[in-house]
Amino acid sequence: MQVTHADGNPSLDLHYVRHESQSVGDGVVQTNVYLKDPQYPFEVTMHYKAYQKEDVIEQWASIKHAEKKPITMQKYASANLYIPAQTYYLTHFHGDWANEMNPSEIQLTEGIKILDTKLGTRADLFQPPSFLLSLNQPADEDRGEVIAGTLAWSGNYQLAFEVDPLHNLRIIPGINPYASAYSLAPNQEFTTPAFLFTYSTQGKGGASRSLHRWARKHRIPQGQGNRLTLLNNWEATYFDFNEEKLSALIKDGKKLGVDLFLLDDGWFGNKYPRNDDHTSLGDWQENAKKLPHGLGYLVKEAENTGIKFGIWLEPEMVSPKSELYEKHPDWVIKLPNRQEYYFRNQLVLDLSNPKVQDFVYEVVNGIMTKNPTLGYIKWDCNAVIYNAYSATNPNQSNLFVDYVQGLYKVVERLRTKYPTLPMMLCSGGGGRVDYGALRYFTEYWPSDNTDGLERVFIQWNYSYFFPAIASCNHVTDWGKQPIKFRTDVAMMGKLGYDIVVSKLSETELQFSQEALKTYDRIKPTIWQGDQFRLSSPYASDLASIIYVNEKQDQAIWFSYLVKSRYKAGSVAPIKLKGLNPEKNYKIQELNVYPGSRSDINTNKATYSGNYLMTIGFNPQVSTRRESVVLEVSEVK
């Protein structure tokens, strides 16, 4: 922390005052450490919430003062972990649009390694605020000491890793101090975002399972509840649709067997109709030409068909060509004397302004008030902040922080009023995947890249930090893999579709309908079970993952061929994990494509859990069987 006091003194000297610990939930203990500067009425409280059953610690700080004038905080990190080890191996993740979450492991040496973002919104576009740290030697899936950490913040962040002259490591996560010297008024409290971390001696897999259990129980809305399968219209129509087309697609959704139809971009704007991505953001009224009877007509059309209806929104953004921009140019983040610079043809609304917060809240609340049975919101965020300036914020260097806090105020109001409304967190793909936002959203969109093979890798890496129930995985026409491969991959999370159902062959439709029925039966184990990675796509021909339920009487096992070289595939048994060694199991293949035969399903043998975990089982993945889904169930 770095502070300049109201009198200009740039020093800070925090002394311990007292601490207290108390139970704040089942197996949850919060410890508060109170600190004070002896020369100034300046106080910091360090908070540690220990989720003892999940092995996760949540750490943050609250800062306040009673000086006569505002003070300036140049730095205000959320934590400072001080760790001694012989060596340190950092795994961080990087990428870009449609190329998210590529891992990179490096050995940390003396000096500072910084991971950060300065994008303001869509902050995780190039790298997420999440990391894995192996101590003493590189950890693998099951062995080694690992700290998994992630910052719960949807804006500019900084993760600093400093190996000091004594060869100890400091991990300093928090809001990025870049352009964010924060002016704090007297008697106001500033709360830093939470840093979440876990420690595992059972490798990376043990760390990720702890985070999954914590997230499902303590963070993600309805994390232990249900999710809706959906059909999205985007790849079927893009911006070109009307009520007749949408009604037909809704019926296709029912025919396919999903729970919900999602109407994506292009349904709004009248003075400036939304027929491409250059106009209309901010003008959230139904387009009278495309939807003459409004959203309510489509909501009822879906309900009469037997499914629910959902809607796409991008309420934080504004198009330069829009009525909102014409009426309220002062609501837009832009420098007054610089040329406007657009990211995807749009600008960002100033959510540090309470009037803008009210407007964004009312965009969603107004739609929900008119359509109380609306079943789903897809919340998108496609632009970053350029030329940061607020027409109303008296402290320009507060803008980046106040923006995120304003966003949280809006979604907090919405979640309070609509506690069970499913909401997808989308940001041009994985540009905003963090536990700050996932306090309010039931699920997230990992990437716009839905190529089945690419998604194996993308979902693999997100799964280190986020549970399957929160990952939106859609079957689309991206990629060259058959529909079975794409469906199998999408099942490792919250399954959805973005395809033209009418263009499916009779066999593809039959397969998809049966897959949805199978998914409905097995999804509790995928969503709530422990995830074990069995074979890494980075180290072999195969990616293989298994989900085991709490009773250890059912497991769902996914395997994929990720290298198509001659004779590639599973040439040896794969050892399973997470089963009960004392129980006996049978193995059944799921998602068998119509017209094909499974040799595994002719095998009536039973296997002990001990056998499957020490000897293993060959899923028989090959260039002729590129994806295999197996159910391992207890024989009683």
C-alpha positions in Angstrom: 0.0 0.0 0.0 1.2 3.5 -0.8 -0.7 6.6 0.4 -0.3 10.4 0.4 -2.1 11.9 3.4 -4.2 15.1 3.3 -1.2 17.2 4.5 1.0 15.8 1.7 3.0 13.3 3.8 3.7 10.3 1.6 4.4 7.8 4.3 2.3 5.1 6.0 3.1 3.3 9.2 0.5 0.7 10.1 0.6 -0.8 13.6 -1.3 -3.8 14.9 -4.3 -2.9 17.1 -6.2 -6.1 17.6 -7.7 -9.1 15.8 -10.8 -11.2 16.0 -12.1 -14.4 14.6 -15.7 -15.6 14.3 -17.7 -18.2 12.5 -19.7 -16.7 9.7 -21.1 -19.9 8.2 -20.9 -23.7 8.2 -17.1 -24.3 8.3 -16.4 -20.7 7.4 -14.3 -18.6 9.8 -13.5 -14.9 9.2 -10.5 -13.3 10.9 -10.1 -9.5 10.9 -6.8 -7.8 11.7 -7.1 -4.2 12.7 -4.2 -1.8 11.9 -3.8 1.9 12.5 -1.3 4.7 11.7 -0.2 6.2 15.1 0.2 9.7 13.5 -2.9 9.9 11.4 -6.6 8.8 11.7 -6.0 6.2 9.1 -7.1 2.6 9.5 -6.8 -0.6 7.5 -8.6 -3.9 8.3 -7.2 -7.0 6.8 -9.9 -9.7 6.3 -9.3 -13.4 5.9 -12.2 -15.7 5.3 -11.3 -19.4 5.6 -13.5 -21.9 4.0 -12.3 -24.8 6.0 -14.2 -27.6 4.3 -13.1 -26.4 0.8 -9.5 -25.4 1.7 -9.9 -21.9 0.2 -9.0 -18.6 1.7 -10.6 -15.3 0.6 -8.5 -12.3 1.5 -9.2 -8.5 1.1 -8.6 -5.2 2.9 -10.9 -2.3 3.9 -9.4 1.2 4.1 -10.8 4.3 5.8 -9.6 7.5 7.3 -10.9 10.6 9.2 -8.4 13.2 7.9 -9.7 16.7 7.2 -9.4 16.3 3.4 -9.3 13.4 0.9 -6.2 11.3 0.8 -4.7 9.7 -2.3 -3.9 5.9 -2.5 -1.3 5.2 -5.2 -1.3 1.4 -4.4 -3.9 -0.7 -2.6 -3.2 -4.4 -3.1 -5.5 -7.1 -1.9 -2.9 -9.3 -0.4 0.8 -10.0 0.1 1.6 -13.7 0.4 5.2 -14.3 1.6 6.3 -17.8 0.7 9.6 -19.6 1.3 10.6 -22.4 -1.1 13.7 -23.6 -3.0 12.2 -22.9 -6.5 9.0 -21.4 -7.9 7.3 -22.4 -11.1 4.5 -20.1 -12.3 1.8 -21.2 -14.8 0.0 -18.3 -16.2 -2.5 -18.1 -19.2 -2.6 -15.8 -22.2 -4.2 -15.5 -25.6 -6.6 -13.3 -27.6 -10.1 -13.4 -29.0 -11.0 -17.0 -30.0 -7.6 -18.1 -28.6 -8.1 -17.9 -24.9 -6.3 -19.6 -22.0 -3.0 -20.8 -23.4 -0.8 -22.0 -20.6 2.8 -21.0 -20.1 5.0 -22.3 -17.3 8.2 -20.4 -16.3 10.6 -20.6 -13.4 10.6 -17.4 -11.4 14.0 -16.0 -10.6 15.1 -12.9 -8.7 13.2 -9.8 -9.7 9.5 -9.2 -10.4 7.2 -10.9 -12.9 4.1 -8.8 -13.5 0.8 -10.0 -15.2 -1.6 -7.2 -15.7 -4.3 -5.6 -17.9 -5.1 -1.9 -18.7 -8.2 -2.5 -20.8 -10.7 -1.2 -18.3 -13.5 -3.4 -19.5 -13.2 -6.8 -21.2 -10.1 -6.9 -19.0 -9.3 -10.6 -19.4 -9.0 -10.4 -23.2 -5.3 -11.2 -23.3 -4.9 -13.0 -19.9 -7.0 -13.8 -16.9 -6.3 -12.8 -13.3 -5.7 -16.5 -12.4 -2.5 -18.5 -12.0 -1.0 -21.8 -10.7 2.2 -21.7 -8.6 4.3 -24.9 -8.0 6.7 -24.9 -5.1 10.1 -26.6 -5.1 9.5 -28.5 -8.3 7.0 -28.4 -11.2 3.8 -30.0 -10.1 1.7 -32.4 -12.2 -1.9 -33.3 -12.0 -1.7 -35.4 -8.9 1.6 -34.6 -7.2 3.4 -31.6 -5.9 2.8 -28.5 -3.9 0.5 -26.0 -5.7 -1.0 -22.6 -4.9 -3.9 -21.7 -7.2 -4.9 -18.1 -7.0 -7.4 -15.8 -8.7 -8.4 -12.2 -8.2 -12.2 -11.4 -8.0 -12.1 -8.2 -10.1 -13.6 -7.4 -13.5 -11.3 -4.4 -14.3 -7.7 -3.5 -14.5 -5.7 -5.9 -12.3 -2.0 -6.6 -11.5 -0.5 -9.8 -10.2 3.1 -9.3 -9.1 5.5 -12.1 -8.3 8.7 -10.9 -6.6 11.5 -13.2 -5.7 13.5 -11.2 -3.1 17.3 -11.3 -2.3 16.6 -14.0 0.4 14.9 -16.1 -2.4 11.5 -15.8 -0.8 8.5 -15.1 -2.9 5.9 -12.3 -2.5 2.7 -12.7 -4.4 1.0 -9.3 -4.6 -2.4 -9.3 -6.3 -4.8 -6.4 -6.6 -6.3 -3.6 -8.7 -3.8 -2.2 -11.2 -2.4 1.1 -9.9 -2.0 2.2 -13.5 -3.9 5.5 -14.0 -5.7 4.8 -10.8 -4.3 6.9 -8.0 -7.5 6.8 -5.9 -8.8 9.9 -4.1 -10.6 8.7 -0.9 -12.8 11.1 0.9 -12.9 11.3 4.8 -15.0 8.7 6.5 -15.6 6.7 3.3 -14.5 3.0 3.2 -12.7 1.5 0.3 -12.8 -2.2 -0.1 -10.2 -4.0 -2.2 -11.3 -6.9 -4.4 -10.9 -10.4 -2.9 -7.9 -12.6 -3.6 -8.9 -16.2 -3.6 -6.4 -19.0 -3.2 -5.9 -22.6 -2.2 -3.0 -24.7 -1.4 -2.7 -28.4 -2.5 -0.2 -31.1 -1.9 -2.0 -33.3 -4.4 -0.9 -31.3 -7.5 -3.0 -29.1 -9.8 -6.0 -31.4 -9.7 -6.3 -31.1 -5.9 -6.2 -27.3 -6.1 -8.8 -27.1 -8.9 -11.2 -29.4 -7.1 -11.0 -27.2 -4.0 -11.9 -24.1 -6.0 -14.7 -25.9 -7.8 -16.3 -27.0 -4.5 -15.9 -23.5 -3.0 -17.4 -21.8 -6.1 -20.4 -24.1 -6.3 -21.2 -23.7 -2.6 -20.2 -20.2 -1.8 -19.9 -18.0 -4.9 -21.8 -18.8 -8.1 -25.5 -18.1 -8.0 -27.4 -21.5 -7.9 -24.0 -23.2 -8.0 -25.6 -26.3 -6.6 -28.8 -25.9 -8.6 -30.0 -26.4 -12.2 -29.1 -24.9 -15.6 -31.0 -24.5 -18.8 -29.9 -26.0 -22.1 -30.6 -23.5 -24.9 -30.7 -23.0 -28.7 -29.2 -19.6 -29.8 -30.3 -18.1 -33.1 -27.0 -16.3 -33.9 -25.4 -18.6 -36.4 -28.8 -19.4 -37.9 -29.8 -15.8 -38.7 -27.2 -13.3 -37.6 -28.9 -9.9 -37.8 -31.4 -11.0 -40.5 -34.6 -12.2 -38.8 -38.3 -11.5 -38.2 -41.0 -12.9 -36.0 -41.8 -15.6 -38.5 -38.2 -16.8 -38.7 -37.8 -16.7 -34.9 -41.1 -18.6 -34.4 -39.8 -21.4 -36.6 -36.5 -21.5 -34.7 -38.4 -21.7 -31.4 -40.2 -24.7 -32.7 -36.9 -26.1 -33.8 -35.6 -25.7 -30.2 -38.5 -27.7 -28.9 -38.0 -30.3 -31.6 -34.3 -30.6 -30.6 -35.2 -30.9 -26.9 -33.6 -27.8 -25.3 -35.1 -25.9 -22.4 -34.8 -22.4 -23.8 -34.5 -20.3 -27.0 -32.1 -17.4 -26.8 -32.5 -14.4 -29.1 -29.1 -12.9 -29.8 -28.0 -9.5 -31.2 -30.1 -7.5 -33.6 -33.6 -7.2 -32.1 -33.6 -3.5 -31.1 -33.4 0.1 -32.3 -35.9 2.0 -34.5 -34.5 5.3 -35.5 -31.3 3.4 -36.1 -32.2 -0.2 -36.6 -29.7 -2.8 -35.5 -29.0 -4.5 -38.8 -25.2 -4.7 -38.2 -22.8 -3.9 -35.4 -22.3 -0.2 -36.3 -25.5 1.2 -34.7 -28.2 1.1 -32.0 -26.4 0.0 -28.8 -28.2 2.0 -26.1 -31.6 2.1 -27.8 -33.1 -0.9 -26.1 -36.6 -0.8 -27.6 -37.9 -3.6 -29.9 -37.4 -3.0 -33.6 -40.9 -2.5 -34.9 -40.1 -3.9 -38.3 -38.5 -7.1 -37.1 -40.6 -7.6 -34.0 -43.9 -5.8 -34.6 -45.6 -7.5 -31.6 -42.6 -7.0 -29.2 -40.6 -9.4 -27.1 -43.7 -10.4 -25.2 -45.1 -12.1 -28.3 -41.9 -14.3 -28.6 -41.9 -15.0 -24.8 -45.5 -16.4 -25.1 -44.7 -18.1 -28.4 -41.8 -20.0 -26.7 -43.9 -20.8 -23.6 -46.8 -22.1 -25.8 -44.3 -24.3 -27.6 -43.1 -25.7 -24.3 -39.8 -23.9 -23.7 -38.5 -20.6 -22.2 -37.3 -17.5 -23.9 -34.1 -15.5 -23.3 -32.5 -12.3 -24.6 -29.1 -10.9 -25.5 -28.1 -7.5 -24.1 -25.0 -5.3 -24.1 -26.2 -2.6 -21.7 -22.8 -1.2 -20.8 -22.1 0.0 -24.3 -23.3 2.7 -26.7 -23.1 3.1 -30.5 -22.0 6.5 -31.8 -25.0 6.2 -34.1 -27.8 5.9 -31.5 -30.5 7.9 -29.9 -28.8 7.5 -26.5 -25.6 9.0 -27.7 -27.4 11.9 -29.2 -29.3 12.6 -26.0 -26.5 11.9 -23.5 -23.0 12.4 -24.9 -21.9 13.2 -21.4 -22.7 9.6 -20.4 -20.0 8.2 -22.7 -16.4 7.6 -21.7 -14.4 9.7 -24.1 -11.9 12.6 -24.0 -13.7 15.9 -24.9 -10.9 17.2 -27.2 -9.7 14.0 -28.8 -11.0 12.1 -31.8 -13.3 9.2 -30.7 -11.6 5.8 -31.0 -13.8 2.8 -31.4 -13.4 -0.8 -30.4 -15.8 -2.9 -32.4 -17.6 0.2 -33.5 -18.8 1.2 -30.1 -17.9 3.2 -26.9 -18.4 2.4 -23.2 -21.0 4.1 -21.0 -19.7 5.8 -17.9 -20.8 3.5 -15.0 -19.0 5.7 -12.5 -22.0 8.0 -13.1 -25.0 7.1 -10.8 -27.5 8.2 -13.6 -25.8 5.7 -16.0 -26.0 3.0 -13.4 -29.8 3.7 -13.1 -30.2 3.6 -16.8 -28.3 0.3 -17.2 -30.3 -1.2 -14.4 -33.5 -0.1 -15.9 -32.6 -1.6 -19.3 -32.8 -5.1 -17.7 -35.4 -4.3 -15.1 -37.7 -2.7 -17.7 -37.6 -5.8 -19.9 -38.2 -8.1 -17.0 -41.1 -6.0 -15.7 -42.8 -6.2 -19.1 -41.9 -9.8 -19.5 -41.8 -11.4 -16.0 -41.5 -14.9 -17.3 -38.4 -14.1 -19.4 -36.1 -17.0 -18.7 -32.5 -15.9 -19.4 -30.2 -12.9 -20.0 -27.0 -13.1 -22.0 -25.0 -10.0 -20.9 -22.3 -9.1 -23.4 -19.4 -6.6 -23.2 -17.4 -6.2 -26.4 -15.4 -3.0 -26.1 -12.4 -1.9 -24.0 -11.9 1.6 -22.7 -10.0 4.0 -24.9 -9.2 7.7 -24.0 -10.6 7.3 -20.5 -12.4 10.4 -19.3 -15.6 10.9 -17.4 -17.7 14.1 -17.8 -19.1 13.8 -14.3 -16.5 12.1 -12.1 -14.6 14.8 -10.1 -11.5 12.5 -9.8 -10.5 11.2 -13.2 -8.0 8.8 -11.8 -10.8 7.1 -9.9 -12.6 6.2 -13.2 -11.2 2.8 -13.8 -12.1 1.6 -10.3 -15.4 3.4 -10.0 -16.5 1.9 -13.3 -16.2 -1.6 -12.0 -17.8 -0.7 -8.7 -20.6 0.9 -10.6 -21.1 -2.3 -12.7 -21.2 -4.3 -9.5 -23.8 -2.0 -8.0 -26.0 -2.5 -11.1 -25.8 -6.3 -11.1 -26.2 -6.5 -7.3 -29.5 -4.6 -7.7 -30.6 -6.9 -10.4 -29.6 -10.1 -8.6 -31.4 -8.9 -5.5 -34.6 -8.3 -7.4 -34.3 -11.4 -9.6 -32.4 -13.9 -7.4 -33.0 -16.9 -9.6 -32.7 -15.4 -13.1 -30.1 -17.3 -15.1 -27.5 -14.8 -16.5 -24.6 -15.6 -18.8 -21.4 -13.5 -18.5 -20.1 -12.9 -22.0 -17.4 -10.6 -23.1 -16.7 -11.2 -26.8 -15.7 -14.6 -25.6 -13.6 -14.9 -22.4 -12.9 -11.3 -21.9 -14.4 -11.2 -18.4 -14.1 -14.5 -16.5 -13.5 -13.8 -12.9 -15.1 -14.4 -9.5 -15.9 -10.7 -9.0 -18.5 -10.9 -11.7 -19.4 -14.5 -11.1 -20.9 -13.5 -7.8 -23.9 -12.3 -9.9 -23.8 -14.4 -13.0 -24.8 -18.1 -13.1 -22.4 -19.0 -15.9 -19.8 -17.6 -18.3 -18.9 -17.9 -22.0 -15.3 -19.2 -22.3 -14.7 -18.3 -25.9 -16.3 -17.4 -29.2 -14.2 -20.2 -30.6 -16.5 -23.2 -30.5 -14.4 -25.4 -32.7 -14.7 -28.8 -30.9 -11.0 -29.5 -31.0 -10.0 -26.0 -29.8 -12.6 -26.1 -27.1 -10.9 -29.2 -25.6 -7.9 -27.1 -24.8 -9.8 -23.9 -23.8 -12.1 -25.7 -21.5 -9.3 -27.8 -20.1 -7.5 -24.7 -18.9 -10.5 -22.8 -17.6 -11.3 -25.9 -15.5 -8.3 -25.3 -13.3 -10.3 -22.4 -11.7 -14.0 -22.7 -12.6 -16.4 -25.6 -12.2 -18.2 -27.3 -15.1 -21.6 -26.0 -14.1 -20.5 -22.4 -14.9 -19.0 -23.1 -18.3 -21.3 -22.5 -21.3 -20.3 -24.9 -24.1 -22.3 -24.8 -27.3 -22.5 -27.1 -30.3 -22.0 -25.0 -33.4 -20.8 -25.4 -37.0 -17.3 -24.2 -36.2 -14.6 -26.7 -36.9 -14.3 -29.9 -39.0 -15.3 -32.4 -36.4 -18.4 -34.5 -36.7 -21.4 -33.4 -34.6 -20.7 -36.3 -32.1 -17.3 -34.9 -31.3 -18.7 -31.3 -30.8 -21.5 -32.6 -28.7 -19.3 -34.7 -26.5 -17.0 -31.7 -25.8 -19.9 -29.4 -25.1 -21.3 -31.8 -22.5 -18.4 -31.1 -20.2 -20.2 -28.1 -18.8 -23.5 -26.4 -19.5 -24.6 -27.7 -22.8 -26.1 -25.4 -25.5 -26.6 -25.2 -29.2 -26.0 -22.6 -31.9 -26.9 -24.5 -35.0 -29.5 -24.5 -37.7 -31.6 -27.4 -36.6 -33.5 -27.6 -39.9 -30.2 -28.3 -41.7 -29.3 -31.3 -39.5 -29.6 -34.7 -41.3 -32.2 -37.1 -39.9 -29.4 -39.1 -38.2 -27.7 -35.9 -36.7 -31.1 -34.8 -35.3 -31.7 -38.2 -33.8 -28.3 -38.3 -32.3 -28.7 -34.7 -30.8 -32.1 -35.5 -29.4 -30.8 -38.7 -27.7 -27.7 -36.8 -26.4 -29.9 -34.2 -24.7 -31.9 -36.9 -23.0 -28.6 -38.6 -21.9 -27.3 -35.3 -20.7 -30.3 -34.6 -18.6 -29.7 -37.9 -16.8 -25.9 -37.5 -16.2 -25.6 -33.7 -15.8 -25.7 -33.8 -12.0 -22.4 -35.8 -11.9 -20.8 -33.5 -14.4 -21.9 -30.3 -12.6 -21.5 -31.4 -9.0 -18.9 -34.2 -9.2 -15.2 -34.0 -8.6 -13.2 -33.5 -11.8 -10.1 -35.5 -12.5 -7.8 -34.9 -15.5 -6.6 -38.3 -16.7 -4.6 -37.6 -19.9 -3.4 -34.1 -21.0 -3.9 -33.0 -24.6 -0.5 -31.2 -24.2 1.4 -34.4 -23.4 -0.3 -37.2 -25.5 -2.6 -38.0 -28.3 -5.6 -37.9 -25.9 -7.5 -35.5 -23.7 -9.3 -37.5 -21.0 -11.3 -36.1 -18.1 -13.6 -37.9 -15.6 -16.3 -36.5 -13.3 -17.1 -38.6 -10.2 -20.1 -38.0 -8.0 -20.0 -37.6 -4.2 -21.3 -41.2 -3.6 -18.6 -42.6 -6.0 -21.4 -44.7 -7.6 -21.3 -42.9 -10.9 -18.6 -41.3 -13.0 -18.8 -39.8 -16.5 -15.6 -40.2 -18.5 -14.8 -38.1 -21.7 -11.9 -38.9 -24.0 -10.9 -37.2 -27.3 -8.3 -37.7 -30.0 -6.4 -34.4 -30.3 -3.7 -35.6 -32.7 -4.7 -37.3 -35.9 -1.3 -38.8 -36.8 -1.2 -42.3 -38.2 -2.2 -44.9 -35.5 -2.9 -42.1 -33.0 -5.2 -43.0 -30.1 -5.4 -44.8 -26.8 -3.0 -47.7 -27.2 -2.9 -48.5 -23.5 -5.3 -48.5 -20.6 -5.9 -45.2 -18.9 -5.9 -45.2 -15.1 -9.1 -43.7 -13.6 -9.2 -41.5 -10.5 -11.7 -40.7 -7.8 -13.4 -44.0 -7.6 -14.0 -46.1 -4.5 -11.4 -49.0 -4.6 -13.8 -51.3 -2.7 -16.7 -50.9 -5.1 -17.4 -52.8 -8.3 -18.2 -50.9 -11.5 -19.5 -51.6 -15.0 -18.6 -49.4 -18.0 -21.2 -48.4 -20.6 -20.6 -46.2 -23.7 -22.9 -43.2 -24.1 -23.6 -41.0 -27.1 -23.1 -43.9 -29.6 -23.8 -42.5 -33.0 -26.9 -44.0 -34.7 -25.9 -46.8 -37.1 -22.6 -47.5 -35.3 -21.8 -50.2 -32.7 -19.9 -49.9 -29.5 -17.6 -52.9 -28.7 -17.5 -51.6 -25.1 -21.2 -52.1 -24.7 -20.9 -55.8 -25.5 -18.5 -56.2 -22.6 -20.5 -57.3 -19.5 -17.4 -57.5 -17.2 -17.3 -55.7 -13.9 -14.2 -54.1 -12.5 -13.2 -53.1 -9.0 -12.4 -49.4 -8.4 -9.0 -50.6 -7.3 -8.5 -52.3 -10.7 -9.7 -49.3 -12.7 -7.4 -46.9 -10.8 -4.3 -49.2 -10.8 -4.5 -51.1 -14.1 -7.0 -48.9 -16.0 -9.3 -49.3 -18.9 -8.8 -48.5 -22.6 -11.6 -46.3 -24.0 -10.5 -47.4 -27.5 -10.1 -43.9 -28.9 -8.7 -43.9 -32.4 -8.9 -42.1 -35.8 -12.2 -44.0 -36.3 -13.5 -43.2 -32.8 -12.3 -39.6 -32.1 -14.5 -39.0 -29.1 -15.8 -41.5 -26.5 -18.1 -40.9 -23.6 -18.3 -43.6 -21.0 -20.4 -44.0 -17.9 -18.8 -45.9 -15.0 -21.5 -47.0 -12.6 -21.5 -49.1 -9.4 -22.7 -52.7 -9.6 -24.8 -53.3 -6.5 
